[in-house]
Amino acid sequence: MRCDVCGDGEIRSGRKPKVMRRGGRVAVVTDIPVEERPSCGMTWLDGPVARSLDDLFREMLAVDAVAIRP
Ligand SMILES: [Zn+2]
């Protein structure tokens, strides 16, 4: 799969933190496995990772005003 932005095909696995804000609440999840294009800095999530992350953020934002999880 080539990148739409820079046309490069190189992909690297990495880990990134992600922040979600909703209604004055903040949730941070660290060490999320992402696919990364070193050439342009684009990152994106695998389908299953994105879904479980959605669930995790929903759960965190329902309970705590500020939540940080690895
Ligand atoms: Zn790119």
N, CA, C, O and the ligand as a Tripos MOL2 file, in Angstrom:
@<TRIPOS>MOLECULE
protein
  281   279    71     0     0
PROTEIN
NO_CHARGES

@<TRIPOS>ATOM
      1 N           0.8450   -1.2110    0.0000 N.3       1 MET1
      2 CA          0.0000    0.0000    0.0000 C.3       1 MET1
      3 C           0.8680    1.2440    0.0000 C.2       1 MET1
      4 O           1.7160    1.4250    0.8740 O.2       1 MET1
      5 N           0.6480    2.1000   -0.9890 N.am      2 ARG2
      6 CA          1.4300    3.3270   -1.0530 C.3       2 ARG2
      7 C           0.6990    4.4780   -0.3740 C.2       2 ARG2
      8 O          -0.5280    4.5050   -0.2760 O.2       2 ARG2
      9 N           1.4930    5.4090    0.0810 N.am      3 CYS3
     10 CA          0.9270    6.5590    0.7930 C.3       3 CYS3
     11 C           0.2870    7.5460   -0.1840 C.2       3 CYS3
     12 O           0.8780    7.8660   -1.2160 O.2       3 CYS3
     13 N          -0.9130    8.0280    0.1320 N.am      4 ASP4
     14 CA         -1.5900    9.0220   -0.7080 C.3       4 ASP4
     15 C          -0.8910   10.3730   -0.6610 C.2       4 ASP4
     16 O          -0.9720   11.1600   -1.6040 O.2       4 ASP4
     17 N          -0.2160   10.6270    0.4250 N.am      5 VAL5
     18 CA          0.3680   11.9480    0.6440 C.3       5 VAL5
     19 C           1.7150   12.0890   -0.0570 C.2       5 VAL5
     20 O           1.9290   13.0360   -0.8140 O.2       5 VAL5
     21 N           2.6130   11.1570    0.1930 N.am      6 CYS6
     22 CA          3.9700   11.3210   -0.3360 C.3       6 CYS6
     23 C           4.3250   10.2530   -1.3660 C.2       6 CYS6
     24 O           5.3840   10.3390   -1.9880 O.2       6 CYS6
     25 N           3.4590    9.2370   -1.5680 N.am      7 GLY7
     26 CA          3.7150    8.2350   -2.5790 C.3       7 GLY7
     27 C           4.7320    7.1850   -2.1800 C.2       7 GLY7
     28 O           5.1000    6.3410   -2.9960 O.2       7 GLY7
     29 N           5.1870    7.2220   -0.9500 N.am      8 ASP8
     30 CA          6.1820    6.2800   -0.4830 C.3       8 ASP8
     31 C           5.5080    4.9960    0.0010 C.2       8 ASP8
     32 O           4.3800    5.0340    0.4930 O.2       8 ASP8
     33 N           6.1880    3.8710   -0.1350 N.am      9 GLY9
     34 CA          5.5980    2.6060    0.2540 C.3       9 GLY9
     35 C           6.1140    2.0600    1.5690 C.2       9 GLY9
     36 O           5.6450    1.0210    2.0330 O.2       9 GLY9
     37 N           7.0700    2.7400    2.1790 N.am     10 GLU10
     38 CA          7.6840    2.1950    3.3810 C.3      10 GLU10
     39 C           6.7870    2.3730    4.6040 C.2      10 GLU10
     40 O           6.2840    3.4640    4.8750 O.2      10 GLU10
     41 N           6.6040    1.2810    5.3280 N.am     11 ILE11
     42 CA          5.8110    1.3350    6.5570 C.3      11 ILE11
     43 C           6.6510    0.7860    7.7010 C.2      11 ILE11
     44 O           7.3900   -0.1840    7.5340 O.2      11 ILE11
     45 N           6.5310    1.4040    8.8430 N.am     12 ARG12
     46 CA          7.2520    0.9570   10.0190 C.3      12 ARG12
     47 C           6.2800    0.8670   11.1790 C.2      12 ARG12
     48 O           5.3840    1.7020   11.3030 O.2      12 ARG12
     49 N           6.4450   -0.1280   12.0210 N.am     13 SER13
     50 CA          5.6190   -0.2220   13.2180 C.3      13 SER13
     51 C           6.2260    0.6260   14.3180 C.2      13 SER13
     52 O           7.4430    0.6570   14.5010 O.2      13 SER13
     53 N           5.3670    1.3070   15.0430 N.am     14 GLY14
     54 CA          5.8550    2.1120   16.1460 C.3      14 GLY14
     55 C           4.8350    2.1460   17.2640 C.2      14 GLY14
     56 O           3.8090    1.4680   17.2130 O.2      14 GLY14
     57 N           5.1310    2.9440   18.2700 N.am     15 ARG15
     58 CA          4.1850    3.1250   19.3700 C.3      15 ARG15
     59 C           4.0240    4.5970   19.6570 C.2      15 ARG15
     60 O           5.0040    5.3310   19.7850 O.2      15 ARG15
     61 N           2.7580    5.0290   19.7600 N.am     16 LYS16
     62 CA          2.4780    6.4400   19.9760 C.3      16 LYS16
     63 C           1.4290    6.5850   21.0630 C.2      16 LYS16
     64 O           0.5890    5.7020   21.2370 O.2      16 LYS16
     65 N           1.4680    7.6930   21.7970 N.am     17 PRO17
     66 CA          0.3760    7.9890   22.7250 C.3      17 PRO17
     67 C          -0.7620    8.6610   21.9730 C.2      17 PRO17
     68 O          -0.5480    9.2600   20.9190 O.2      17 PRO17
     69 N          -1.9740    8.5620   22.5150 N.am     18 LYS18
     70 CA         -3.1100    9.2350   21.8910 C.3      18 LYS18
     71 C          -3.9450    9.9120   22.9680 C.2      18 LYS18
     72 O          -4.1820    9.3480   24.0360 O.2      18 LYS18
     73 N          -4.3860   11.1260   22.6730 N.am     19 VAL19
     74 CA         -5.1620   11.9170   23.6240 C.3      19 VAL19
     75 C          -6.5780   12.1010   23.0940 C.2      19 VAL19
     76 O          -6.7730   12.3870   21.9130 O.2      19 VAL19
     77 N          -7.5610   11.9360   23.9670 N.am     20 MET20
     78 CA         -8.9600   12.1520   23.5930 C.3      20 MET20
     79 C          -9.5790   13.1210   24.5880 C.2      20 MET20
     80 O          -9.4650   12.9290   25.7990 O.2      20 MET20
     81 N         -10.2430   14.1780   24.0760 N.am     21 ARG21
     82 CA        -10.9190   15.1400   24.9480 C.3      21 ARG21
     83 C         -12.4040   15.1110   24.6510 C.2      21 ARG21
     84 O         -12.8240   15.0830   23.4940 O.2      21 ARG21
     85 N         -13.2000   15.1200   25.7230 N.am     22 ARG22
     86 CA        -14.6430   15.1730   25.5160 C.3      22 ARG22
     87 C         -15.2980   15.7960   26.7380 C.2      22 ARG22
     88 O         -15.1350   15.3040   27.8540 O.2      22 ARG22
     89 N         -16.0270   16.8630   26.5310 N.am     23 GLY23
     90 CA        -16.7870   17.5060   27.6020 C.3      23 GLY23
     91 C         -15.9560   17.8380   28.8290 C.2      23 GLY23
     92 O         -16.3840   17.5820   29.9550 O.2      23 GLY23
     93 N         -14.7690   18.4060   28.6250 N.am     24 GLY24
     94 CA        -13.9330   18.8050   29.7470 C.3      24 GLY24
     95 C         -13.1510   17.6630   30.3720 C.2      24 GLY24
     96 O         -12.4040   17.8670   31.3300 O.2      24 GLY24
     97 N         -13.3170   16.4730   29.8380 N.am     25 ARG25
     98 CA        -12.5570   15.3360   30.3270 C.3      25 ARG25
     99 C         -11.4540   14.9750   29.3410 C.2      25 ARG25
    100 O         -11.5900   15.1440   28.1290 O.2      25 ARG25
    101 N         -10.3670   14.4760   29.8970 N.am     26 VAL26
    102 CA         -9.2160   14.1330   29.0650 C.3      26 VAL26
    103 C          -8.7840   12.7020   29.3510 C.2      26 VAL26
    104 O          -8.6470   12.3150   30.5110 O.2      26 VAL26
    105 N          -8.5740   11.9380   28.3310 N.am     27 ALA27
    106 CA         -8.0530   10.5790   28.4830 C.3      27 ALA27
    107 C          -6.8200   10.4210   27.6160 C.2      27 ALA27
    108 O          -6.8000   10.8440   26.4600 O.2      27 ALA27
    109 N          -5.7970    9.8130   28.1780 N.am     28 VAL28
    110 CA         -4.5610    9.5640   27.4490 C.3      28 VAL28
    111 C          -4.2560    8.0760   27.4820 C.2      28 VAL28
    112 O          -4.2560    7.4620   28.5490 O.2      28 VAL28
    113 N          -4.0010    7.5010   26.3320 N.am     29 VAL29
    114 CA         -3.5380    6.1170   26.2690 C.3      29 VAL29
    115 C          -2.1490    6.1340   25.6510 C.2      29 VAL29
    116 O          -1.9480    6.6710   24.5630 O.2      29 VAL29
    117 N          -1.1980    5.5420   26.3530 N.am     30 THR30
    118 CA          0.1830    5.5380   25.8640 C.3      30 THR30
    119 C           0.5080    4.2030   25.2070 C.2      30 THR30
    120 O          -0.2080    3.2180   25.3840 O.2      30 THR30
    121 N           1.5890    4.1860   24.4520 N.am     31 ASP31
    122 CA          2.1000    2.9480   23.8520 C.3      31 ASP31
    123 C           1.0840    2.2280   22.9770 C.2      31 ASP31
    124 O           0.9360    1.0090   23.0630 O.2      31 ASP31
    125 N           0.3930    2.9730   22.1470 N.am     32 ILE32
    126 CA         -0.5360    2.3540   21.2000 C.3      32 ILE32
    127 C           0.2480    1.8830   19.9810 C.2      32 ILE32
    128 O           1.0150    2.6550   19.4040 O.2      32 ILE32
    129 N           0.0640    0.6250   19.5820 N.am     33 PRO33
    130 CA          0.7690    0.1620   18.3770 C.3      33 PRO33
    131 C           0.2000    0.8220   17.1260 C.2      33 PRO33
    132 O          -0.9980    0.7270   16.8620 O.2      33 PRO33
    133 N           1.0510    1.4880   16.3610 N.am     34 VAL34
    134 CA          0.6230    2.1880   15.1470 C.3      34 VAL34
    135 C           1.5030    1.7850   13.9700 C.2      34 VAL34
    136 O           2.6200    1.2980   14.1420 O.2      34 VAL34
    137 N           0.9690    2.0010   12.7710 N.am     35 GLU35
    138 CA          1.7710    1.9120   11.5600 C.3      35 GLU35
    139 C           2.1980    3.3330   11.2160 C.2      35 GLU35
    140 O           1.4260    4.2800   11.3590 O.2      35 GLU35
    141 N           3.4230    3.4620   10.7670 N.am     36 GLU36
    142 CA          3.9970    4.7930   10.6050 C.3      36 GLU36
    143 C           4.7430    4.8900    9.2830 C.2      36 GLU36
    144 O           5.4100    3.9370    8.8800 O.2      36 GLU36
    145 N           4.6390    6.0290    8.6020 N.am     37 ARG37
    146 CA          5.4560    6.2720    7.4120 C.3      37 ARG37
    147 C           6.5500    7.2710    7.7660 C.2      37 ARG37
    148 O           6.2880    8.4560    7.9720 O.2      37 ARG37
    149 N           7.7730    6.7720    7.8330 N.am     38 PRO38
    150 CA          8.8840    7.6430    8.2260 C.3      38 PRO38
    151 C           9.0440    8.8210    7.2770 C.2      38 PRO38
    152 O           9.4750    9.8910    7.7050 O.2      38 PRO38
    153 N           8.7090    8.6540    5.9960 N.am     39 SER39
    154 CA          8.9700    9.7010    5.0070 C.3      39 SER39
    155 C           8.1150   10.9430    5.2300 C.2      39 SER39
    156 O           8.5860   12.0570    5.0020 O.2      39 SER39
    157 N           6.8540   10.7730    5.6760 N.am     40 CYS40
    158 CA          5.9900   11.9410    5.8270 C.3      40 CYS40
    159 C           5.4020   12.0740    7.2250 C.2      40 CYS40
    160 O           4.7320   13.0640    7.5210 O.2      40 CYS40
    161 N           5.6460   11.0810    8.0980 N.am     41 GLY41
    162 CA          5.2010   11.2040    9.4810 C.3      41 GLY41
    163 C           3.7570   10.8050    9.7190 C.2      41 GLY41
    164 O           3.2540   10.9310   10.8350 O.2      41 GLY41
    165 N           3.0730   10.3180    8.6620 N.am     42 MET42
    166 CA          1.6970    9.8580    8.8450 C.3      42 MET42
    167 C           1.6600    8.6100    9.7190 C.2      42 MET42
    168 O           2.4870    7.7090    9.5760 O.2      42 MET42
    169 N           0.6820    8.5710   10.6320 N.am     43 THR43
    170 CA          0.4870    7.3550   11.4160 C.3      43 THR43
    171 C          -0.9770    6.9550   11.3330 C.2      43 THR43
    172 O          -1.8490    7.8070   11.1630 O.2      43 THR43
    173 N          -1.2460    5.6780   11.4510 N.am     44 TRP44
    174 CA         -2.6250    5.2240   11.5280 C.3      44 TRP44
    175 C          -2.7050    3.9260   12.3090 C.2      44 TRP44
    176 O          -1.6950    3.2820   12.5960 O.2      44 TRP44
    177 N          -3.9420    3.5570   12.6480 N.am     45 LEU45
    178 CA         -4.1800    2.4100   13.5110 C.3      45 LEU45
    179 C          -4.7510    1.2540   12.7130 C.2      45 LEU45
    180 O          -5.4940    1.4520   11.7520 O.2      45 LEU45
    181 N          -4.4020    0.0660   13.1140 N.am     46 ASP46
    182 CA         -5.0500   -1.1410   12.6260 C.3      46 ASP46
    183 C          -6.5240   -1.1330   13.0040 C.2      46 ASP46
    184 O          -6.8810   -0.5650   14.0370 O.2      46 ASP46
    185 N          -7.3800   -1.7360   12.2130 N.am     47 GLY47
    186 CA         -8.8120   -1.7970   12.5170 C.3      47 GLY47
    187 C          -9.1270   -2.2870   13.9110 C.2      47 GLY47
    188 O          -9.8220   -1.5920   14.6540 O.2      47 GLY47
    189 N          -8.6380   -3.4710   14.3030 N.am     48 PRO48
    190 CA         -8.9250   -4.0000   15.6450 C.3      48 PRO48
    191 C          -8.3830   -3.1000   16.7540 C.2      48 PRO48
    192 O          -9.0220   -2.9390   17.7940 O.2      48 PRO48
    193 N          -7.2040   -2.5150   16.5320 N.am     49 VAL49
    194 CA         -6.6230   -1.6160   17.5320 C.3      49 VAL49
    195 C          -7.5060   -0.3840   17.6980 C.2      49 VAL49
    196 O          -7.7650    0.0530   18.8200 O.2      49 VAL49
    197 N          -7.9690    0.1750   16.5780 N.am     50 ALA50
    198 CA         -8.8110    1.3660   16.6190 C.3      50 ALA50
    199 C         -10.1170    1.0830   17.3690 C.2      50 ALA50
    200 O         -10.5950    1.9200   18.1350 O.2      50 ALA50
    201 N         -10.6840   -0.0980   17.1440 N.am     51 ARG51
    202 CA        -11.9470   -0.4360   17.8180 C.3      51 ARG51
    203 C         -11.7650   -0.6010   19.3130 C.2      51 ARG51
    204 O         -12.5640   -0.0790   20.0910 O.2      51 ARG51
    205 N         -10.7250   -1.3180   19.7360 N.am     52 SER52
    206 CA        -10.5380   -1.5120   21.1760 C.3      52 SER52
    207 C         -10.1460   -0.2030   21.8400 C.2      52 SER52
    208 O         -10.4450    0.0230   23.0120 O.2      52 SER52
    209 N          -9.4670    0.6680   21.0740 N.am     53 LEU53
    210 CA         -9.1080    1.9800   21.6050 C.3      53 LEU53
    211 C         -10.3650    2.8330   21.8190 C.2      53 LEU53
    212 O         -10.4770    3.5390   22.8210 O.2      53 LEU53
    213 N         -11.2920    2.7660   20.8880 N.am     54 ASP54
    214 CA        -12.5690    3.4730   21.0320 C.3      54 ASP54
    215 C         -13.2820    3.0500   22.3150 C.2      54 ASP54
    216 O         -13.7630    3.8880   23.0780 O.2      54 ASP54
    217 N         -13.3410    1.7380   22.5370 N.am     55 ASP55
    218 CA        -13.9880    1.2110   23.7410 C.3      55 ASP55
    219 C         -13.2850    1.7040   24.9970 C.2      55 ASP55
    220 O         -13.9250    2.1220   25.9630 O.2      55 ASP55
    221 N         -11.9640    1.6480   24.9680 N.am     56 LEU56
    222 CA        -11.1720    2.0590   26.1240 C.3      56 LEU56
    223 C         -11.4000    3.5390   26.4300 C.2      56 LEU56
    224 O         -11.5910    3.9090   27.5890 O.2      56 LEU56
    225 N         -11.3820    4.3830   25.4030 N.am     57 PHE57
    226 CA        -11.5960    5.8190   25.6010 C.3      57 PHE57
    227 C         -12.9950    6.0880   26.1490 C.2      57 PHE57
    228 O         -13.1680    6.9280   27.0320 O.2      57 PHE57
    229 N         -13.9800    5.3830   25.6320 N.am     58 ARG58
    230 CA        -15.3540    5.5670   26.0930 C.3      58 ARG58
    231 C         -15.4570    5.2490   27.5820 C.2      58 ARG58
    232 O         -16.0670    5.9880   28.3550 O.2      58 ARG58
    233 N         -14.8470    4.1340   27.9580 N.am     59 GLU59
    234 CA        -14.8660    3.6860   29.3480 C.3      59 GLU59
    235 C         -14.1310    4.6810   30.2510 C.2      59 GLU59
    236 O         -14.6140    5.0220   31.3300 O.2      59 GLU59
    237 N         -12.9700    5.1390   29.8030 N.am     60 MET60
    238 CA        -12.1610    6.0660   30.6000 C.3      60 MET60
    239 C         -12.8770    7.4010   30.7770 C.2      60 MET60
    240 O         -12.8880    7.9600   31.8730 O.2      60 MET60
    241 N         -13.4760    7.9130   29.6990 N.am     61 LEU61
    242 CA        -14.1120    9.2280   29.7530 C.3      61 LEU61
    243 C         -15.4190    9.1860   30.5360 C.2      61 LEU61
    244 O         -15.8980   10.2260   30.9870 O.2      61 LEU61
    245 N         -16.0010    8.0050   30.7050 N.am     62 ALA62
    246 CA        -17.2350    7.8700   31.4740 C.3      62 ALA62
    247 C         -16.9590    7.9260   32.9710 C.2      62 ALA62
    248 O         -17.8440    8.2770   33.7510 O.2      62 ALA62
    249 N         -15.7480    7.5850   33.3740 N.am     63 VAL63
    250 CA        -15.4500    7.4130   34.7930 C.3      63 VAL63
    251 C         -14.6340    8.5730   35.3680 C.2      63 VAL63
    252 O         -14.9790    9.1080   36.4210 O.2      63 VAL63
    253 N         -13.5640    8.9610   34.6890 N.am     64 ASP64
    254 CA        -12.6100    9.9040   35.2560 C.3      64 ASP64
    255 C         -12.5670   11.2150   34.4770 C.2      64 ASP64
    256 O         -12.7940   11.2380   33.2680 O.2      64 ASP64
    257 N         -12.2730   12.3020   35.1820 N.am     65 ALA65
    258 CA        -12.0770   13.5940   34.5320 C.3      65 ALA65
    259 C         -10.7460   13.6010   33.7810 C.2      65 ALA65
    260 O         -10.6460   14.1210   32.6700 O.2      65 ALA65
    261 N          -9.7320   13.0160   34.4070 N.am     66 VAL66
    262 CA         -8.4320   12.8670   33.7580 C.3      66 VAL66
    263 C          -7.9740   11.4330   33.9370 C.2      66 VAL66
    264 O          -7.8320   10.9620   35.0650 O.2      66 VAL66
    265 N          -7.7470   10.7490   32.8610 N.am     67 ALA67
    266 CA         -7.3510    9.3380   32.9330 C.3      67 ALA67
    267 C          -6.1570    9.0870   32.0380 C.2      67 ALA67
    268 O          -6.1190    9.5370   30.8930 O.2      67 ALA67
    269 N          -5.1870    8.3690   32.5620 N.am     68 ILE68
    270 CA         -4.0190    7.9860   31.7730 C.3      68 ILE68
    271 C          -3.7940    6.4910   31.9360 C.2      68 ILE68
    272 O          -3.7170    5.9830   33.0550 O.2      68 ILE68
    273 N          -3.6910    5.8060   30.8350 N.am     69 ARG69
    274 CA         -3.4520    4.3630   30.9010 C.3      69 ARG69
    275 C          -2.3940    3.9410   29.8980 C.2      69 ARG69
    276 O          -2.2960    4.4970   28.8050 O.2      69 ARG69
    277 N          -1.6080    2.9540   30.2850 N.am     70 PRO70
    278 CA         -0.6360    2.4360   29.3170 C.3      70 PRO70
    279 C          -1.3290    1.5660   28.2740 C.2      70 PRO70
    280 O          -0.6740    1.0400   27.3740 O.2      70 PRO70
    281 ZN          3.4600    9.5230    3.1590 Zn       71 ZN71
@<TRIPOS>BOND
     1     1     2 1
     2     2     3 1
     3     3     4 2
     4     3     5 am
     5     5     6 1
     6     6     7 1
     7     7     8 2
     8     7     9 am
     9     9    10 1
    10    10    11 1
    11    11    12 2
    12    11    13 am
    13    13    14 1
    14    14    15 1
    15    15    16 2
    16    15    17 am
    17    17    18 1
    18    18    19 1
    19    19    20 2
    20    19    21 am
    21    21    22 1
    22    22    23 1
    23    23    24 2
    24    23    25 am
    25    25    26 1
    26    26    27 1
    27    27    28 2
    28    27    29 am
    29    29    30 1
    30    30    31 1
    31    31    32 2
    32    31    33 am
    33    33    34 1
    34    34    35 1
    35    35    36 2
    36    35    37 am
    37    37    38 1
    38    38    39 1
    39    39    40 2
    40    39    41 am
    41    41    42 1
    42    42    43 1
    43    43    44 2
    44    43    45 am
    45    45    46 1
    46    46    47 1
    47    47    48 2
    48    47    49 am
    49    49    50 1
    50    50    51 1
    51    51    52 2
    52    51    53 am
    53    53    54 1
    54    54    55 1
    55    55    56 2
    56    55    57 am
    57    57    58 1
    58    58    59 1
    59    59    60 2
    60    59    61 am
    61    61    62 1
    62    62    63 1
    63    63    64 2
    64    63    65 am
    65    65    66 1
    66    66    67 1
    67    67    68 2
    68    67    69 am
    69    69    70 1
    70    70    71 1
    71    71    72 2
    72    71    73 am
    73    73    74 1
    74    74    75 1
    75    75    76 2
    76    75    77 am
    77    77    78 1
    78    78    79 1
    79    79    80 2
    80    79    81 am
    81    81    82 1
    82    82    83 1
    83    83    84 2
    84    83    85 am
    85    85    86 1
    86    86    87 1
    87    87    88 2
    88    87    89 am
    89    89    90 1
    90    90    91 1
    91    91    92 2
    92    91    93 am
    93    93    94 1
    94    94    95 1
    95    95    96 2
    96    95    97 am
    97    97    98 1
    98    98    99 1
    99    99   100 2
   100    99   101 am
   101   101   102 1
   102   102   103 1
   103   103   104 2
   104   103   105 am
   105   105   106 1
   106   106   107 1
   107   107   108 2
   108   107   109 am
   109   109   110 1
   110   110   111 1
   111   111   112 2
   112   111   113 am
   113   113   114 1
   114   114   115 1
   115   115   116 2
   116   115   117 am
   117   117   118 1
   118   118   119 1
   119   119   120 2
   120   119   121 am
   121   121   122 1
   122   122   123 1
   123   123   124 2
   124   123   125 am
   125   125   126 1
   126   126   127 1
   127   127   128 2
   128   127   129 am
   129   129   130 1
   130   130   131 1
   131   131   132 2
   132   131   133 am
   133   133   134 1
   134   134   135 1
   135   135   136 2
   136   135   137 am
   137   137   138 1
   138   138   139 1
   139   139   140 2
   140   139   141 am
   141   141   142 1
   142   142   143 1
   143   143   144 2
   144   143   145 am
   145   145   146 1
   146   146   147 1
   147   147   148 2
   148   147   149 am
   149   149   150 1
   150   150   151 1
   151   151   152 2
   152   151   153 am
   153   153   154 1
   154   154   155 1
   155   155   156 2
   156   155   157 am
   157   157   158 1
   158   158   159 1
   159   159   160 2
   160   159   161 am
   161   161   162 1
   162   162   163 1
   163   163   164 2
   164   163   165 am
   165   165   166 1
   166   166   167 1
   167   167   168 2
   168   167   169 am
   169   169   170 1
   170   170   171 1
   171   171   172 2
   172   171   173 am
   173   173   174 1
   174   174   175 1
   175   175   176 2
   176   175   177 am
   177   177   178 1
   178   178   179 1
   179   179   180 2
   180   179   181 am
   181   181   182 1
   182   182   183 1
   183   183   184 2
   184   183   185 am
   185   185   186 1
   186   186   187 1
   187   187   188 2
   188   187   189 am
   189   189   190 1
   190   190   191 1
   191   191   192 2
   192   191   193 am
   193   193   194 1
   194   194   195 1
   195   195   196 2
   196   195   197 am
   197   197   198 1
   198   198   199 1
   199   199   200 2
   200   199   201 am
   201   201   202 1
   202   202   203 1
   203   203   204 2
   204   203   205 am
   205   205   206 1
   206   206   207 1
   207   207   208 2
   208   207   209 am
   209   209   210 1
   210   210   211 1
   211   211   212 2
   212   211   213 am
   213   213   214 1
   214   214   215 1
   215   215   216 2
   216   215   217 am
   217   217   218 1
   218   218   219 1
   219   219   220 2
   220   219   221 am
   221   221   222 1
   222   222   223 1
   223   223   224 2
   224   223   225 am
   225   225   226 1
   226   226   227 1
   227   227   228 2
   228   227   229 am
   229   229   230 1
   230   230   231 1
   231   231   232 2
   232   231   233 am
   233   233   234 1
   234   234   235 1
   235   235   236 2
   236   235   237 am
   237   237   238 1
   238   238   239 1
   239   239   240 2
   240   239   241 am
   241   241   242 1
   242   242   243 1
   243   243   244 2
   244   243   245 am
   245   245   246 1
   246   246   247 1
   247   247   248 2
   248   247   249 am
   249   249   250 1
   250   250   251 1
   251   251   252 2
   252   251   253 am
   253   253   254 1
   254   254   255 1
   255   255   256 2
   256   255   257 am
   257   257   258 1
   258   258   259 1
   259   259   260 2
   260   259   261 am
   261   261   262 1
   262   262   263 1
   263   263   264 2
   264   263   265 am
   265   265   266 1
   266   266   267 1
   267   267   268 2
   268   267   269 am
   269   269   270 1
   270   270   271 1
   271   271   272 2
   272   271   273 am
   273   273   274 1
   274   274   275 1
   275   275   276 2
   276   275   277 am
   277   277   278 1
   278   278   279 1
   279   279   280 2
@<TRIPOS>SUBSTRUCTURE
     1 MET1         2 RESIDUE 1 A MET
     2 ARG2         6 RESIDUE 1 A ARG
     3 CYS3        10 RESIDUE 1 A CYS
     4 ASP4        14 RESIDUE 1 A ASP
     5 VAL5        18 RESIDUE 1 A VAL
     6 CYS6        22 RESIDUE 1 A CYS
     7 GLY7        26 RESIDUE 1 A GLY
     8 ASP8        30 RESIDUE 1 A ASP
     9 GLY9        34 RESIDUE 1 A GLY
    10 GLU10       38 RESIDUE 1 A GLU
    11 ILE11       42 RESIDUE 1 A ILE
    12 ARG12       46 RESIDUE 1 A ARG
    13 SER13       50 RESIDUE 1 A SER
    14 GLY14       54 RESIDUE 1 A GLY
    15 ARG15       58 RESIDUE 1 A ARG
    16 LYS16       62 RESIDUE 1 A LYS
    17 PRO17       66 RESIDUE 1 A PRO
    18 LYS18       70 RESIDUE 1 A LYS
    19 VAL19       74 RESIDUE 1 A VAL
    20 MET20       78 RESIDUE 1 A MET
    21 ARG21       82 RESIDUE 1 A ARG
    22 ARG22       86 RESIDUE 1 A ARG
    23 GLY23       90 RESIDUE 1 A GLY
    24 GLY24       94 RESIDUE 1 A GLY
    25 ARG25       98 RESIDUE 1 A ARG
    26 VAL26      102 RESIDUE 1 A VAL
    27 ALA27      106 RESIDUE 1 A ALA
    28 VAL28      110 RESIDUE 1 A VAL
    29 VAL29      114 RESIDUE 1 A VAL
    30 THR30      118 RESIDUE 1 A THR
    31 ASP31      122 RESIDUE 1 A ASP
    32 ILE32      126 RESIDUE 1 A ILE
    33 PRO33      130 RESIDUE 1 A PRO
    34 VAL34      134 RESIDUE 1 A VAL
    35 GLU35      138 RESIDUE 1 A GLU
    36 GLU36      142 RESIDUE 1 A GLU
    37 ARG37      146 RESIDUE 1 A ARG
    38 PRO38      150 RESIDUE 1 A PRO
    39 SER39      154 RESIDUE 1 A SER
    40 CYS40      158 RESIDUE 1 A CYS
    41 GLY41      162 RESIDUE 1 A GLY
    42 MET42      166 RESIDUE 1 A MET
    43 THR43      170 RESIDUE 1 A THR
    44 TRP44      174 RESIDUE 1 A TRP
    45 LEU45      178 RESIDUE 1 A LEU
    46 ASP46      182 RESIDUE 1 A ASP
    47 GLY47      186 RESIDUE 1 A GLY
    48 PRO48      190 RESIDUE 1 A PRO
    49 VAL49      194 RESIDUE 1 A VAL
    50 ALA50      198 RESIDUE 1 A ALA
    51 ARG51      202 RESIDUE 1 A ARG
    52 SER52      206 RESIDUE 1 A SER
    53 LEU53      210 RESIDUE 1 A LEU
    54 ASP54      214 RESIDUE 1 A ASP
    55 ASP55      218 RESIDUE 1 A ASP
    56 LEU56      222 RESIDUE 1 A LEU
    57 PHE57      226 RESIDUE 1 A PHE
    58 ARG58      230 RESIDUE 1 A ARG
    59 GLU59      234 RESIDUE 1 A GLU
    60 MET60      238 RESIDUE 1 A MET
    61 LEU61      242 RESIDUE 1 A LEU
    62 ALA62      246 RESIDUE 1 A ALA
    63 VAL63      250 RESIDUE 1 A VAL
    64 ASP64      254 RESIDUE 1 A ASP
    65 ALA65      258 RESIDUE 1 A ALA
    66 VAL66      262 RESIDUE 1 A VAL
    67 ALA67      266 RESIDUE 1 A ALA
    68 ILE68      270 RESIDUE 1 A ILE
    69 ARG69      274 RESIDUE 1 A ARG
    70 PRO70      278 RESIDUE 1 A PRO
    71 ZN71       281 GROUP 0 **** ****
